[in-house]
Amino acid sequence: MTRIAVCPGSFDPITYGHLDIIKRGANVFDVVYVGVLNNSTKSPLFTVEERIELIKEVTKDIPNVKVDAFSGLLVDYAREKKANVILRGLRAVSDFEYEMQITSMNRILEEDIETFFMMTNNQYSFLSSSIVKEVAKYKGNIADLVPTAVENALMLKFKQN
């Protein structure tokens, strides 16, 4: 049986914290779909297409990672991909409380899909896309927080705005 996981998120932009979870997940599962959430209630800095391209660029050396977008319910996307696992990263206790609610709802919607939590590497436990965007906006050094392709894309975005 092929072990397929979905790693969902907005990834606006992808950080080394996200990449840590994706890489480690790719060591556990046969296929990891990185599902970029197209959330109409948020105002992302990057378009869905730009986020997909950045993720593809920084995961190109991980052959069992596939990247695309989804909207709607995560369990529907997971079913579409024939995934039996949702892969989520945890940074802190506050993440756990939120993720517990989402996981409980997903279990009600689809009991055959398990949620697999991975603790992020300690060096990324503070890291979020929001923090990265805030630092980049004011031209702070983000080289240790995101891959070079993402750093360049952020510089370009903030130069245009």
MDTraj code that builds the backbone (N, CA, C; nanometers):
import mdtraj as md
import numpy as np

residues = "MET THR ARG ILE ALA VAL CYS PRO GLY SER PHE ASP PRO ILE THR TYR GLY HIS LEU ASP ILE ILE LYS ARG GLY ALA ASN VAL PHE ASP VAL VAL TYR VAL GLY VAL LEU ASN ASN SER THR LYS SER PRO LEU PHE THR VAL GLU GLU ARG ILE GLU LEU ILE LYS GLU VAL THR LYS ASP ILE PRO ASN VAL LYS VAL ASP ALA PHE SER GLY LEU LEU VAL ASP TYR ALA ARG GLU LYS LYS ALA ASN VAL ILE LEU ARG GLY LEU ARG ALA VAL SER ASP PHE GLU TYR GLU MET GLN ILE THR SER MET ASN ARG ILE LEU GLU GLU ASP ILE GLU THR PHE PHE MET MET THR ASN ASN GLN TYR SER PHE LEU SER SER SER ILE VAL LYS GLU VAL ALA LYS TYR LYS GLY ASN ILE ALA ASP LEU VAL PRO THR ALA VAL GLU ASN ALA LEU MET LEU LYS PHE LYS GLN ASN".split()
xyz = np.array([
    [0.0836, -0.1187, 0.0000],
    [0.0000, 0.0000, 0.0000],
    [0.0884, 0.1256, 0.0000],
    [0.0597, 0.2173, -0.0875],
    [0.1322, 0.3430, -0.0958],
    [0.0856, 0.4356, 0.0156],
    [0.1816, 0.4890, 0.0890],
    [0.1507, 0.5822, 0.1979],
    [0.1551, 0.7239, 0.1419],
    [0.0369, 0.7851, 0.1318],
    [0.0246, 0.9183, 0.0730],
    [-0.0204, 1.0165, 0.1798],
    [0.0511, 1.1281, 0.1894],
    [0.0176, 1.2330, 0.2860],
    [-0.0078, 1.3643, 0.2134],
    [-0.0927, 1.4441, 0.2734],
    [-0.1177, 1.5797, 0.2272],
    [-0.0656, 1.6740, 0.3346],
    [0.0177, 1.7677, 0.2936],
    [0.0701, 1.8703, 0.3835],
    [0.0087, 2.0037, 0.3393],
    [-0.0990, 2.0467, 0.4051],
    [-0.1698, 2.1663, 0.3607],
    [-0.1184, 2.2940, 0.4261],
    [-0.1434, 2.4050, 0.3625],
    [-0.1107, 2.5345, 0.4218],
    [-0.1244, 2.6456, 0.3210],
    [-0.1129, 2.7677, 0.3705],
    [-0.1172, 2.8806, 0.2775],
    [0.0215, 2.9083, 0.2198],
    [0.1265, 2.8787, 0.2951],
    [0.2647, 2.8917, 0.2465],
    [0.2887, 3.0279, 0.1812],
    [0.2540, 3.1343, 0.2533],
    [0.2636, 3.2701, 0.1985],
    [0.3659, 3.3534, 0.2737],
    [0.4944, 3.3270, 0.2544],
    [0.5601, 3.2298, 0.1679],
    [0.6036, 3.1060, 0.2474],
    [0.6569, 3.0095, 0.1746],
    [0.7145, 2.8912, 0.2382],
    [0.8408, 2.9334, 0.3143],
    [0.8594, 2.8762, 0.4329],
    [0.9750, 2.9072, 0.5176],
    [1.0568, 2.7796, 0.5396],
    [1.1711, 2.7950, 0.6046],
    [1.2501, 2.6770, 0.6400],
    [1.1747, 2.5878, 0.7389],
    [1.0864, 2.6443, 0.8176],
    [1.0037, 2.5636, 0.9071],
    [0.9112, 2.4714, 0.8294],
    [0.8442, 2.5255, 0.7283],
    [0.7593, 2.4436, 0.6411],
    [0.8425, 2.3364, 0.5720],
    [0.9555, 2.3799, 0.5193],
    [1.0421, 2.2893, 0.4438],
    [1.0938, 2.1751, 0.5316],
    [1.1198, 2.2048, 0.6576],
    [1.1624, 2.1025, 0.7528],
    [1.0561, 1.9924, 0.7645],
    [0.9327, 2.0314, 0.7788],
    [0.8225, 1.9343, 0.7915],
    [0.8043, 1.8566, 0.6605],
    [0.8101, 1.9258, 0.5474],
    [0.7926, 1.8608, 0.4171],
    [0.9032, 1.7575, 0.3935],
    [1.0280, 1.7950, 0.4183],
    [1.1409, 1.7030, 0.3963],
    [1.1310, 1.5813, 0.4870],
    [1.1020, 1.6035, 0.6131],
    [1.0919, 1.4923, 0.7063],
    [0.9715, 1.4047, 0.6732],
    [0.8625, 1.4673, 0.6309],
    [0.7454, 1.3904, 0.5883],
    [0.7760, 1.3053, 0.4667],
    [0.8575, 1.3583, 0.3762],
    [0.8947, 1.2836, 0.2555],
    [0.9803, 1.1618, 0.2891],
    [1.0430, 1.1623, 0.4056],
    [1.1189, 1.0451, 0.4504],
    [1.0282, 0.9378, 0.5110],
    [0.9086, 0.9765, 0.5503],
    [0.8159, 0.8840, 0.6158],
    [0.7118, 0.8290, 0.5180],
    [0.6676, 0.9148, 0.4248],
    [0.5595, 0.8780, 0.3330],
    [0.6128, 0.8594, 0.1912],
    [0.5428, 0.7762, 0.1141],
    [0.5837, 0.7502, -0.0239],
    [0.5629, 0.8726, -0.1126],
    [0.4540, 0.9439, -0.0880],
    [0.4217, 1.0656, -0.1633],
    [0.3707, 1.1696, -0.0636],
    [0.4199, 1.2926, -0.0781],
    [0.3683, 1.4041, 0.0013],
    [0.3171, 1.5098, -0.0963],
    [0.1875, 1.5359, -0.0901],
    [0.1285, 1.6447, -0.1671],
    [0.1311, 1.7694, -0.0809],
    [0.1995, 1.8721, -0.1277],
    [0.1954, 2.0014, -0.0617],
    [0.0775, 2.0746, -0.1242],
    [-0.0277, 2.0881, -0.0452],
    [-0.1510, 2.1502, -0.0935],
    [-0.1565, 2.2959, -0.0521],
    [-0.1452, 2.3844, -0.1489],
    [-0.1507, 2.5281, -0.1226],
    [-0.2970, 2.5685, -0.1154],
    [-0.3358, 2.6144, 0.0013],
    [-0.4747, 2.6523, 0.0242],
    [-0.5051, 2.7842, -0.0442],
    [-0.6081, 2.7815, -0.1254],
    [-0.6579, 2.9030, -0.1891],
    [-0.7710, 2.9538, -0.1009],
    [-0.7356, 3.0345, -0.0009],
    [-0.8304, 3.0813, 0.0995],
    [-0.8807, 3.2203, 0.0607],
    [-1.0065, 3.2287, 0.0239],
    [-1.0632, 3.3556, -0.0233],
    [-1.0818, 3.4571, 0.0891],
    [-1.0708, 3.4145, 0.2157],
    [-1.0881, 3.5080, 0.3269],
    [-0.9588, 3.5794, 0.3635],
    [-0.8457, 3.5362, 0.3081],
    [-0.7169, 3.5996, 0.3365],
    [-0.6725, 3.6844, 0.2184],
    [-0.5851, 3.7794, 0.2472],
    [-0.5243, 3.8613, 0.1424],
    [-0.3760, 3.8284, 0.1374],
    [-0.3392, 3.7254, 0.0632],
    [-0.1983, 3.6838, 0.0609],
    [-0.1111, 3.7820, -0.0160],
    [0.0170, 3.7805, 0.0168],
    [0.1151, 3.8616, -0.0549],
    [0.1416, 3.8018, -0.1927],
    [0.1531, 3.6685, -0.1977],
    [0.1806, 3.5983, -0.3222],
    [0.0536, 3.5322, -0.3747],
    [0.0394, 3.5279, -0.5061],
    [-0.0736, 3.4562, -0.5649],
    [-0.0541, 3.3064, -0.5417],
    [-0.1587, 3.2304, -0.5594],
    [-0.1492, 3.0845, -0.5471],
    [-0.0449, 3.0317, -0.6452],
    [-0.0459, 3.0820, -0.7674],
    [0.0479, 3.0370, -0.8696],
    [0.1923, 3.0672, -0.8301],
    [0.2155, 3.1856, -0.7733],
    [0.3505, 3.2219, -0.7293],
    [0.3957, 3.1318, -0.6146],
    [0.3056, 3.1033, -0.5214],
    [0.3404, 3.0160, -0.4084],
    [0.3723, 2.8753, -0.4570],
    [0.2939, 2.8256, -0.5518],
    [0.3198, 2.6917, -0.6070],
    [0.4574, 2.6885, -0.6730],
    [0.4893, 2.7883, -0.7522],
    [0.6195, 2.7920, -0.8205],
    [0.7353, 2.7989, -0.7208],
    [0.7196, 2.8793, -0.6154],
    [0.8255, 2.8874, -0.5142],
    [0.8439, 2.7528, -0.4439],
    [0.7344, 2.6868, -0.4095],
    [0.7440, 2.5570, -0.3412],
    [0.8056, 2.4531, -0.4345],
    [0.7643, 2.4535, -0.5599],
    [0.8243, 2.3596, -0.6560],
    [0.9743, 2.3826, -0.6673],
    [1.0148, 2.5089, -0.6694],
    [1.1569, 2.5416, -0.6808],
    [1.2350, 2.4886, -0.5609],
    [1.1834, 2.5088, -0.4395],
    [1.2608, 2.4717, -0.3203],
    [1.2454, 2.3241, -0.2824],
    [1.1565, 2.2523, -0.3502],
    [1.1413, 2.1083, -0.3236],
    [1.1802, 2.0237, -0.4448],
    [1.2393, 2.0852, -0.5451],
    [1.2693, 2.0133, -0.6698],
    [1.3632, 1.8944, -0.6496],
    [1.4405, 1.8945, -0.5421],
    [1.5325, 1.7846, -0.5152],
    [1.4709, 1.6744, -0.4287],
    [1.3416, 1.6856, -0.4032],
    [1.2720, 1.5830, -0.3239],
    [1.1723, 1.5154, -0.4181],
    [1.2104, 1.4023, -0.4765],
    [1.1307, 1.3439, -0.5852],
    [0.9882, 1.3005, -0.5491],
    [0.9625, 1.2707, -0.4233],
    [0.8283, 1.2238, -0.3870],
    [0.7379, 1.3350, -0.3347],
    [0.7757, 1.4612, -0.3579],
    [0.6913, 1.5754, -0.3215],
    [0.6250, 1.6294, -0.4474],
    [0.4942, 1.6472, -0.4370],
    [0.4159, 1.7049, -0.5460],
    [0.3445, 1.8280, -0.4914],
    [0.3276, 1.9299, -0.5755],
    [0.2724, 2.0571, -0.5297],
    [0.1545, 2.0965, -0.6173],
    [0.0444, 2.1320, -0.5527],
    [-0.0667, 2.1928, -0.6247],
    [-0.1541, 2.2712, -0.5279],
    [-0.2645, 2.3216, -0.5762],
    [-0.3519, 2.4073, -0.4949],
    [-0.4854, 2.3390, -0.4716],
    [-0.5518, 2.3840, -0.3662],
    [-0.6875, 2.3372, -0.3420],
    [-0.7664, 2.4457, -0.2712],
    [-0.8972, 2.4342, -0.2803],
    [-0.9867, 2.5193, -0.2023],
    [-1.0960, 2.4275, -0.1496],
    [-1.1669, 2.4735, -0.0517],
    [-1.2702, 2.3886, 0.0062],
    [-1.2164, 2.3084, 0.1222],
    [-1.2802, 2.1957, 0.1484],
    [-1.2446, 2.1140, 0.2635],
    [-1.1170, 2.0330, 0.2397],
    [-1.0315, 2.0326, 0.3379],
    [-0.9070, 1.9573, 0.3312],
    [-0.9332, 1.8084, 0.3122],
    [-1.0333, 1.7533, 0.3807],
    [-1.0594, 1.6091, 0.3675],
    [-1.1032, 1.5738, 0.2259],
    [-1.1721, 1.6640, 0.1578],
    [-1.2100, 1.6395, 0.0181],
    [-1.0856, 1.6352, -0.0705],
    [-0.9939, 1.7283, -0.0462],
    [-0.8675, 1.7305, -0.1214],
    [-0.7875, 1.6027, -0.0939],
    [-0.7809, 1.5630, 0.0322],
    [-0.7076, 1.4410, 0.0690],
    [-0.7693, 1.3191, -0.0007],
    [-0.9004, 1.3108, -0.0022],
    [-0.9680, 1.1991, -0.0706],
    [-0.9342, 1.1996, -0.2192],
    [-0.9367, 1.3189, -0.2797],
    [-0.9057, 1.3331, -0.4230],
    [-0.7652, 1.2814, -0.4541],
    [-0.6721, 1.3041, -0.3622],
    [-0.5332, 1.2608, -0.3813],
    [-0.5106, 1.1177, -0.3328],
    [-0.6165, 1.0545, -0.2832],
    [-0.6096, 0.9173, -0.2293],
    [-0.5133, 0.9095, -0.1095],
    [-0.5064, 1.0200, -0.0349],
    [-0.4204, 1.0281, 0.0832],
    [-0.4933, 0.9712, 0.2044],
    [-0.4183, 0.9022, 0.2880],
    [-0.4767, 0.8523, 0.4118],
    [-0.4215, 0.9253, 0.5339],
    [-0.3386, 1.0271, 0.5085],
    [-0.2773, 1.1035, 0.6169],
    [-0.2747, 1.2520, 0.5824],
    [-0.3023, 1.3325, 0.6844],
    [-0.2806, 1.4771, 0.6772],
    [-0.1580, 1.5048, 0.7632],
    [-0.0577, 1.5668, 0.7049],
    [0.0681, 1.5966, 0.7739],
    [0.0672, 1.7418, 0.8193],
    [0.0839, 1.7609, 0.9497],
    [0.0829, 1.8969, 1.0056],
    [0.2045, 1.9178, 1.0940],
    [0.2592, 2.0366, 1.0886],
    [0.3710, 2.0731, 1.1738],
    [0.3219, 2.1478, 1.2962],
    [0.3883, 2.1241, 1.4082],
    [0.3571, 2.1946, 1.5327],
    [0.4797, 2.2704, 1.5798],
    [0.4604, 2.3965, 1.6169],
    [0.5698, 2.4773, 1.6699],
    [0.5614, 2.4898, 1.8211],
    [0.4402, 2.5053, 1.8717],
    [0.4227, 2.5333, 2.0145],
    [0.2892, 2.4781, 2.0622],
    [0.2658, 2.4871, 2.1927],
    [0.1408, 2.4396, 2.2514],
    [0.0220, 2.5117, 2.1893],
    [0.0372, 2.6389, 2.1591],
    [-0.0728, 2.7151, 2.0986],
    [-0.1131, 2.6557, 1.9630],
    [-0.0178, 2.6068, 1.8866],
    [-0.0492, 2.5382, 1.7606],
    [-0.1313, 2.4129, 1.7881],
    [-0.0945, 2.3394, 1.8924],
    [-0.1618, 2.2131, 1.9234],
    [-0.3109, 2.2341, 1.9499],
    [-0.3447, 2.3360, 2.0247],
    [-0.4859, 2.3611, 2.0572],
    [-0.5670, 2.3859, 1.9304],
    [-0.5154, 2.4684, 1.8427],
    [-0.5834, 2.4962, 1.7157],
    [-0.5918, 2.3696, 1.6306],
    [-0.4802, 2.2992, 1.6176],
    [-0.4753, 2.1789, 1.5339],
    [-0.5662, 2.0684, 1.5882],
    [-0.5815, 2.0605, 1.7193],
    [-0.6699, 1.9609, 1.7808],
    [-0.8148, 1.9829, 1.7355],
    [-0.8569, 2.1079, 1.7306],
    [-0.9930, 2.1393, 1.6842],
    [-1.0117, 2.0977, 1.5390],
    [-0.9162, 2.1339, 1.4554],
    [-0.9247, 2.1013, 1.3131],
    [-0.9236, 1.9498, 1.2934],
    [-0.8346, 1.8820, 1.3642],
    [-0.8250, 1.7361, 1.3527],
    [-0.9548, 1.6692, 1.3956],
    [-1.0128, 1.7160, 1.5029],
    [-1.1395, 1.6583, 1.5508],
    [-1.2498, 1.6747, 1.4464],
    [-1.2552, 1.7913, 1.3847],
    [-1.3562, 1.8139, 1.2802],
    [-1.3291, 1.7258, 1.1589],
    [-1.2037, 1.7147, 1.1200],
    [-1.1687, 1.6293, 1.0061],
    [-1.2057, 1.4837, 1.0323],
    [-1.1895, 1.4381, 1.1559],
    [-1.2256, 1.2991, 1.1915],
    [-1.3755, 1.2768, 1.1789],
    [-1.4529, 1.3789, 1.2096],
    [-1.5987, 1.3677, 1.1929],
    [-1.6332, 1.3604, 1.0441],
    [-1.5656, 1.4408, 0.9643],
    [-1.5935, 1.4453, 0.8200],
    [-1.5419, 1.3223, 0.7465],
    [-1.4271, 1.2693, 0.7910],
    [-1.3659, 1.1543, 0.7235],
    [-1.2831, 1.0751, 0.8231],
    [-1.3437, 0.9719, 0.8797],
    [-1.2753, 0.8968, 0.9862],
    [-1.1584, 0.8124, 0.9383],
    [-1.1474, 0.7892, 0.8078],
    [-1.0394, 0.7054, 0.7556],
    [-0.9109, 0.7819, 0.7274],
    [-0.9119, 0.9118, 0.7466],
    [-0.7923, 0.9924, 0.7239],
    [-0.7342, 1.0318, 0.8592],
    [-0.6097, 0.9907, 0.8831],
    [-0.5406, 1.0208, 1.0087],
    [-0.4646, 1.1529, 0.9953],
    [-0.4438, 1.2186, 1.1080],
    [-0.3586, 1.3374, 1.1107],
    [-0.2288, 1.2997, 1.1797],
    [-0.1189, 1.3337, 1.1161],
    [0.0155, 1.3017, 1.1632],
    [0.0829, 1.4335, 1.2000],
    [0.1114, 1.4524, 1.3286],
    [0.1762, 1.5748, 1.3746],
    [0.3260, 1.5541, 1.3860],
    [0.4005, 1.6520, 1.3388],
    [0.5450, 1.6508, 1.3510],
    [0.5870, 1.7800, 1.4197],
    [0.6683, 1.7663, 1.5215],
    [0.7229, 1.8857, 1.5868],
    [0.8299, 1.9445, 1.4953],
    [0.8228, 2.0734, 1.4751],
    [0.9232, 2.1374, 1.3916],
    [1.0581, 2.1388, 1.4651],
    [1.1636, 2.1484, 1.3892],
    [1.2972, 2.1617, 1.4444],
    [1.2989, 2.2839, 1.5372],
    [1.3625, 2.2733, 1.6518],
    [1.3642, 2.3828, 1.7504],
    [1.4083, 2.5163, 1.6918],
    [1.5023, 2.5118, 1.5988],
    [1.5512, 2.6382, 1.5437],
    [1.4450, 2.7132, 1.4636],
    [1.3344, 2.6455, 1.4293],
    [1.2265, 2.7104, 1.3536],
    [1.0991, 2.7264, 1.4358],
    [1.1042, 2.7017, 1.5660],
    [0.9826, 2.7006, 1.6474],
    [0.9144, 2.8370, 1.6576],
    [0.9848, 2.9436, 1.6310],
    [0.9278, 3.0786, 1.6368],
    [0.8805, 3.1269, 1.4998],
    [0.9159, 3.0540, 1.3970],
    [0.9064, 3.1019, 1.2600],
    [0.7656, 3.0901, 1.2026],
    [0.7215, 3.1970, 1.1396],
    [0.5940, 3.1953, 1.0669],
    [0.6087, 3.2800, 0.9406],
    [0.5220, 3.2552, 0.8452],
    [0.5235, 3.3349, 0.7219],
    [0.4981, 3.4816, 0.7531],
    [0.4117, 3.5087, 0.8495],
    [0.3799, 3.6479, 0.8864],
    [0.5031, 3.7209, 0.9375],
    [0.5801, 3.6541, 1.0232],
    [0.7025, 3.7157, 1.0760],
    [0.8015, 3.7429, 0.9632],
    [0.8166, 3.6458, 0.8746],
    [0.9097, 3.6615, 0.7621],
    [0.8689, 3.7812, 0.6758],
    [0.7394, 3.7917, 0.6444],
    [0.6929, 3.9041, 0.5615],
    [0.7168, 4.0379, 0.6304],
    [0.6931, 4.0423, 0.7605],
    [0.7126, 4.1673, 0.8354],
    [0.8598, 4.2095, 0.8333],
    [0.9489, 4.1161, 0.8564],
    [1.0928, 4.1479, 0.8565],
    [1.1376, 4.1881, 0.7162],
    [1.0915, 4.1149, 0.6144],
    [1.1298, 4.1450, 0.4755],
    [1.0777, 4.2822, 0.4327],
    [0.9597, 4.3153, 0.4767],
    [0.8991, 4.4445, 0.4413],
    [0.9890, 4.5613, 0.4823],
    [1.0547, 4.5452, 0.5965],
    [1.1425, 4.6510, 0.6468],
    [1.2892, 4.6226, 0.6177],
    [1.3113, 4.5369, 0.5169],
    [1.4453, 4.5073, 0.4660],
    [1.5383, 4.4426, 0.5699],
    [1.4797, 4.3661, 0.6603],
    [1.5599, 4.2912, 0.7580],
    [1.6176, 4.1663, 0.6942],
    [1.7144, 4.1068, 0.7572],
    [1.7824, 3.9882, 0.7054],
    [1.6966, 3.8638, 0.7301],
    [1.6523, 3.7988, 0.6232],
    [1.5704, 3.6774, 0.6337],
    [1.6413, 3.5562, 0.5739],
    [1.7707, 3.5689, 0.5479],
    [1.8467, 3.4622, 0.4806],
    [1.8428, 3.3300, 0.5566],
    [1.8342, 3.3347, 0.6884],
    [1.8306, 3.2108, 0.7671],
    [1.6887, 3.1590, 0.7886],
    [1.5900, 3.2284, 0.7336],
    [1.4505, 3.1935, 0.7574],
    [1.3814, 3.1304, 0.6369],
    [1.4312, 3.1647, 0.5176],
    [1.3688, 3.1157, 0.3939],
    [1.4770, 3.0823, 0.2910],
    [1.4455, 2.9925, 0.1973],
    [1.5413, 2.9651, 0.0887],
    [1.5657, 3.0912, 0.0044],
    [1.6778, 3.0925, -0.0648],
    [1.7176, 3.2088, -0.1453],
    [1.6109, 3.2496, -0.2463],
    [1.5473, 3.1538, -0.3115],
    [1.4426, 3.1866, -0.4102],
    [1.3285, 3.2636, -0.3456],
    [1.2944, 3.2274, -0.2242],
    [1.1859, 3.2956, -0.1515],
    [1.2322, 3.4340, -0.1072],
    [1.3549, 3.4428, -0.0590],
    [1.4103, 3.5722, -0.0189],
    [1.4090, 3.6694, -0.1373],
    [1.4515, 3.6234, -0.2538],
    [1.4517, 3.7079, -0.3739],
    [1.3104, 3.7496, -0.4139],
    [1.2164, 3.6565, -0.4049],
    [1.0769, 3.6865, -0.4403],
    [1.0186, 3.7900, -0.3445],
    [1.0516, 3.7788, -0.2168],
    [1.0030, 3.8772, -0.1184],
    [1.0630, 4.0151, -0.1448],
    [1.1926, 4.0203, -0.1726],
    [1.2566, 4.1490, -0.2025],
    [1.1911, 4.2150, -0.3223],
    [1.1646, 4.1349, -0.4250],
    [1.1006, 4.1867, -0.5449],
    [0.9590, 4.2377, -0.5148],
    [0.8833, 4.1601, -0.4381],
    [0.7465, 4.1997, -0.4014],
    [0.7441, 4.3329, -0.3288],
    [0.8319, 4.3464, -0.2302],
    [0.8304, 4.4679, -0.1508],
    [0.8916, 4.5854, -0.2245],
    [0.9739, 4.5616, -0.3243],
    [1.0257, 4.6681, -0.4080],
    [0.9131, 4.7246, -0.4954],
    [0.8230, 4.6334, -0.5395],
    [0.7114, 4.6736, -0.6259],
    [0.6037, 4.7480, -0.5488],
    [0.5864, 4.7142, -0.4219],
    [0.4767, 4.7742, -0.3423],
    [0.5162, 4.9071, -0.2835],
])
top = md.Topology()
chain = top.add_chain()
for i, resn in enumerate(residues, 1):
    res = top.add_residue(resn, chain, resSeq=i)
    for name in ("N", "CA", "C"):
        top.add_atom(name, md.element.get_by_symbol(name[0]), res)
traj = md.Trajectory(xyz[None], top)
